[in-house]
């Protein structure tokens, strides 16, 4: 099972930007992010727009930890121009290209932009992977006065109202075989925000859903950090793990697409 090795990789998550690329900078993972992750970003960003009470688009927005650009493209609903940055060149190689979107390779803690370059900075699923003591001042620096930093994330809850057996399988089988790596609390505290030049954060939690067949859900799970650690650093063969997932999931989900539950949060921090 190589659990000791997986734990070692998981522990490196707290090491900041110097080790983030070791988890995500793999072509297999990047291809999976581009093709197998649910495109829930537009729905999540609608919650952002509601919290911001914004009636007109921002001029320029930055997507920190953009991965393969799903969040960056969706960010065009909030801004006329979106810039995505990521430390993983493999992710950027697979990033979606469209008008109004550009990308750059860099760490979140060293943003290669001038002061006050953006109206909005988004950290979609990336805030718990960065060194916040270094990132938050950088976010404040590149934001214009009264600009917004918006950390947000959403994740698989491992259950479905349309497939009740999934919850037990996810808890008793999947998480036993591939334990979730230990992660930092992603929520920015009021004390952190104030210390780095932001107002007290506002937060909203939300629920979403996405349809998966057994094959599609297996492909999605192959992009999760526990399996990434096992395959890329723990010497498990990707084909073996993918085959095991499909065999496990076929009787759980059957031959139909089932809507699986996802849950998330949005925080809004305004630059003082």
C-alpha positions in Angstrom: 0.0 0.0 0.0 3.0 2.3 0.4 1.1 4.4 3.1 4.3 5.5 4.7 5.5 7.0 1.5 2.1 8.6 0.9 2.1 10.2 4.3 5.6 11.6 3.6 4.4 13.2 0.4 1.2 14.5 2.2 3.3 16.1 4.9 5.2 18.0 2.3 2.0 19.8 1.5 2.7 22.1 4.4 6.0 23.0 3.0 4.7 25.7 0.7 5.5 26.6 -2.9 8.9 24.8 -3.0 7.1 21.5 -2.8 3.7 22.2 -4.4 5.1 21.4 -7.9 6.2 18.0 -6.7 2.5 17.1 -6.2 1.0 18.7 -9.3 3.8 18.9 -11.9 3.0 15.7 -13.6 1.6 15.4 -17.1 -0.8 12.6 -16.1 -2.3 14.7 -13.3 -2.5 17.8 -15.5 -4.3 16.0 -18.3 -6.7 14.7 -15.8 -7.3 18.2 -14.4 -8.0 19.4 -17.9 -10.4 16.6 -18.9 -11.8 14.9 -15.8 -12.5 17.6 -13.2 -16.1 18.8 -13.0 -16.7 22.3 -14.4 -18.4 23.7 -11.3 -16.5 26.9 -11.4 -19.2 29.0 -13.1 -21.7 28.1 -10.3 -19.1 28.7 -7.6 -18.2 32.1 -9.2 -21.9 33.0 -9.2 -21.7 32.8 -5.4 -18.6 35.1 -5.5 -20.5 37.7 -7.6 -23.4 37.5 -5.1 -21.1 38.1 -2.1 -19.3 40.9 -3.9 -22.7 42.5 -4.8 -21.1 43.4 -8.1 -23.2 44.7 -11.0 -20.4 45.4 -13.5 -17.3 43.4 -14.4 -13.9 44.1 -13.0 -11.3 45.3 -15.4 -8.5 42.8 -14.5 -8.5 39.7 -12.3 -5.8 37.3 -11.2 -6.3 33.6 -10.6 -3.6 32.2 -8.3 -3.0 28.5 -8.5 -5.0 28.3 -11.7 -4.1 24.7 -12.6 -5.3 23.9 -16.1 -7.3 27.1 -16.4 -10.9 25.9 -15.6 -11.2 28.6 -13.0 -9.4 31.2 -15.1 -11.8 30.8 -18.0 -14.8 31.0 -15.7 -13.3 34.1 -14.1 -14.2 36.0 -17.4 -17.8 36.1 -16.0 -16.4 38.5 -13.3 -13.7 40.4 -15.2 -12.9 41.6 -18.7 -9.4 40.2 -18.5 -8.2 37.2 -16.5 -4.6 36.2 -15.8 -3.8 32.7 -14.4 -0.6 31.8 -12.6 0.6 28.4 -11.4 3.9 26.9 -10.2 3.3 23.8 -12.3 4.4 24.1 -15.9 2.6 20.8 -16.6 -0.6 22.3 -15.6 -0.1 25.4 -17.7 0.8 23.2 -20.7 -2.7 21.8 -20.5 -4.4 25.1 -19.6 -7.4 26.3 -21.7 -6.8 29.1 -24.1 -9.4 31.7 -25.0 -9.6 35.4 -25.7 -9.2 37.5 -22.6 -7.1 34.9 -20.7 -3.3 34.8 -20.3 -1.0 32.6 -18.1 2.3 32.8 -16.3 4.4 30.3 -14.4 5.2 31.6 -10.9 4.8 30.9 -7.2 1.9 32.6 -5.4 4.4 34.1 -3.0 6.4 35.9 -5.7 3.9 37.4 -8.2 5.6 39.0 -11.2 3.2 42.0 -11.4 3.4 45.6 -10.6 1.7 47.1 -7.5 -2.1 47.7 -7.9 -2.3 45.7 -11.1 -5.6 43.9 -10.4 -9.1 44.6 -9.1 -9.7 41.0 -8.0 -7.5 38.1 -6.9 -9.0 34.6 -6.8 -7.4 31.6 -5.1 -9.6 28.7 -6.2 -8.6 25.6 -4.3 -5.0 26.9 -3.8 -5.0 28.9 -0.5 -4.1 25.8 1.6 -1.2 25.0 -0.7 0.6 28.3 -0.3 2.6 30.0 2.5 -0.1 32.5 3.6 2.4 34.7 5.5 4.1 35.4 2.2 1.1 35.2 -0.1 -1.3 37.5 1.6 1.1 40.5 1.5 1.7 39.8 -2.2 -2.1 39.6 -2.9 -2.5 43.0 -1.1 0.4 44.5 -3.1 -1.0 43.6 -6.5 -4.5 44.7 -5.6 -5.8 48.2 -6.3 -7.3 50.1 -3.4 -10.5 48.5 -2.2 -9.8 45.5 -4.4 -10.9 42.0 -3.3 -9.1 38.8 -2.5 -11.4 35.8 -2.8 -10.3 32.4 -1.6 -12.7 29.6 -2.4 -12.8 25.9 -3.0 -15.2 23.0 -3.5 -14.7 19.3 -3.2 -16.3 15.8 -3.5 -18.4 14.8 -0.6 -18.3 11.1 -1.6 -22.0 10.6 -1.6 -25.0 10.8 -3.9 -28.7 10.8 -3.3 -29.1 8.8 -6.5 -26.6 6.1 -5.4 -26.9 5.7 -1.6 -24.3 2.9 -1.5 -21.6 5.4 -2.6 -21.2 7.0 0.8 -20.3 3.7 2.5 -17.9 2.7 -0.3 -16.2 6.1 -0.2 -15.8 6.0 3.6 -15.0 2.3 4.2 -13.2 1.3 1.0 -11.8 4.3 -0.9 -10.6 6.3 2.1 -9.1 3.2 3.7 -7.1 2.5 0.5 -6.2 6.1 -0.2 -6.4 8.2 3.0 -6.9 11.9 2.5 -3.6 13.8 3.0 -3.4 16.1 6.0 -4.1 19.7 5.0 -4.0 23.1 6.6 -7.2 24.8 7.4 -7.8 26.9 4.3 -10.0 29.6 6.0 -8.2 32.9 6.4 -8.8 34.2 9.9 -9.9 37.8 10.8 -6.5 38.2 12.5 -4.6 37.2 9.4 -6.7 39.4 7.2 -6.2 42.5 9.4 -2.5 41.9 9.8 -2.0 41.8 6.0 -4.1 44.8 5.0 -7.6 43.3 4.6 -11.0 43.9 6.2 -12.6 41.1 8.2 -13.4 38.2 5.8 -17.0 37.4 4.9 -17.8 33.7 4.2 -20.5 31.7 2.5 -20.8 27.9 2.2 -22.6 26.2 -0.7 -23.6 22.8 -2.1 -23.3 21.7 -5.7 -23.7 18.5 -7.7 -22.2 17.0 -10.8 -23.2 13.8 -12.8 -20.6 11.0 -13.2 -20.7 7.5 -14.6 -18.5 5.0 -12.9 -15.8 5.5 -15.5 -15.9 9.3 -15.2 -15.9 9.2 -11.4 -12.9 6.9 -11.5 -11.1 9.3 -13.8 -11.9 12.2 -11.5 -10.6 10.3 -8.4 -7.4 9.7 -10.3 -6.7 13.4 -10.0 -7.2 13.6 -6.2 -4.2 14.3 -4.1 -4.2 10.9 -2.3 -4.0 9.0 -5.5 -1.6 11.4 -7.0 0.7 10.8 -4.1 0.3 7.0 -4.4 0.9 6.9 -8.2 3.5 9.6 -8.7 5.4 9.2 -5.5 4.3 5.9 -4.0 5.1 3.5 -6.9 1.5 2.5 -7.6 0.8 2.0 -11.3 -1.8 4.4 -12.6 -3.5 1.8 -14.9 -3.8 -0.6 -11.9 -5.4 2.0 -9.7 -7.7 3.2 -12.4 -8.8 -0.4 -13.2 -9.4 -1.0 -9.5 -11.6 2.1 -9.2 -13.7 1.2 -12.2 -14.3 -2.3 -10.9 -15.2 -1.0 -7.5 -17.5 1.7 -8.8 -19.5 -0.2 -11.4 -21.8 -2.0 -8.9 -22.0 1.2 -6.8 -23.0 3.6 -9.5 -24.3 1.1 -12.1 -24.4 2.0 -15.8 -26.0 5.4 -15.4 -24.6 8.9 -14.6 -25.4 9.7 -11.0 -25.3 13.2 -9.5 -22.6 13.4 -6.8 -22.6 15.9 -4.0 -19.9 18.6 -3.9 -19.5 21.2 -1.1 -17.6 24.4 -1.0 -17.0 27.8 0.5 -16.2 31.4 -0.6 -14.4 34.0 1.5 -14.3 37.7 0.5 -11.5 39.9 1.8 -11.5 43.6 0.9 -8.2 45.5 0.8 -8.3 48.3 3.3 
